[in-house]
Amino acid sequence: MPRTRPRTCPASLSRSSPARAPAPSPSTRPSPSTRPSPSTARPRTGRGPSGGALPRAAGRNPTKLAVSSLADSAATNRTDAPPDAAPFGTPARMADDAVPPPPPAAMSDSERYLFDLNGFLVVRDVLSPDEVAACNAAITAHADEAVARSDPALRNAAGGSSMYGDGPPRLDLGGILDWDAGESRVFKSVLAHPRLRPLFAGILGKGYRLDHIPFVLMNNRGGEGFALHGGTVDCVTGEYSPDLAYSCRAGQVRTSLLGCNVILSGEHGPDNGGFCVVPGSHKSNFAMPPGMVDGNEHGEYIVNPVAGPGDVVLFSEGTVHGARAWRSDVQRRTALY
């Protein structure tokens, strides 16, 4: 029967697995092991791809929701705009007569290299301005359903740490795939988006499943981030975590669990905070030194990837990641898969 375990990240994708071979006899079956629950990107100076993570492979747990719908939206190009130029970051990104480029058929060599190097990848302009606006309209319509993580047991960062912030707690909004067809359409399209599908396949192999139910998180100014967590070798305990593991063999990158962070409002980066990673930590072999998990020590190695509305950050759950406190007046909104 499927093994259950607590999750620190509510949504991720995973690799699909082929049909299982018959179970070994009790004399040959390996003994079970216990692991900590799972918990990525370096700022870029140009507009090319940078490090990120992808969903997890399908087929391990038959009780999980399978990915089946195909996306009907195409990627578009974004013009540069100043941070916080408009509510929820939805300024026009391309000329009315501009033609979006066709989505790639496979993960590029550059994308593969950068993902292997950093453990994450920033994919630009996956959602169009209209799609971003549609997502934000749906979120606003359901905003009264969001749950504030005000209970001390639900806080994701240590009080007084650089991750904790000095404002209100984070807001979590679930059920985004259960909203009516108009409100949920773009959120569902992410699961098999033509711009993301080649990356999912390139990182997870052929086939993948939705391992965690996606949700929207929101932060107002000063809102709490998330202490660093995850790692192929857990960043806190130093134990190997096969459910989060990253590997590269014979030119193929593979991660057991892939995170997909869809930016819907706010300009994420060093100035404003939000999602952060320790680039290259998917290959680390040791627990973090004291104070680093909370962002109080060695902060120069903790990076906020630069990403704006419509961009997607893909990251291996084997890459240590978290979030810094939000420092923008524009509410942070991201959908996590």
Secondary structure as GFF3:
##gff-version 3
##sequence-region A 1 337
A	DSSP	beta_strand	13	15	.	.	.	ID=ss1
A	DSSP	beta_strand	50	51	.	.	.	ID=ss2
A	DSSP	three_ten_helix	87	89	.	.	.	ID=ss3
A	DSSP	alpha_helix	109	118	.	.	.	ID=ss4
A	DSSP	beta_strand	120	123	.	.	.	ID=ss5
A	DSSP	alpha_helix	129	141	.	.	.	ID=ss6
A	DSSP	three_ten_helix	143	145	.	.	.	ID=ss7
A	DSSP	beta_strand	147	148	.	.	.	ID=ss8
A	DSSP	three_ten_helix	152	154	.	.	.	ID=ss9
A	DSSP	beta_strand	171	173	.	.	.	ID=ss10
A	DSSP	alpha_helix	181	189	.	.	.	ID=ss11
A	DSSP	three_ten_helix	190	192	.	.	.	ID=ss12
A	DSSP	alpha_helix	197	204	.	.	.	ID=ss13
A	DSSP	beta_strand	208	210	.	.	.	ID=ss14
A	DSSP	beta_strand	215	219	.	.	.	ID=ss15
A	DSSP	beta_strand	226	229	.	.	.	ID=ss16
A	DSSP	three_ten_helix	242	244	.	.	.	ID=ss17
A	DSSP	beta_strand	246	249	.	.	.	ID=ss18
A	DSSP	beta_strand	252	255	.	.	.	ID=ss19
A	DSSP	beta_strand	257	265	.	.	.	ID=ss20
A	DSSP	beta_strand	274	277	.	.	.	ID=ss21
A	DSSP	three_ten_helix	281	283	.	.	.	ID=ss22
A	DSSP	three_ten_helix	299	301	.	.	.	ID=ss23
A	DSSP	beta_strand	312	316	.	.	.	ID=ss24
A	DSSP	beta_strand	321	324	.	.	.	ID=ss25
A	DSSP	beta_strand	332	336	.	.	.	ID=ss26
###
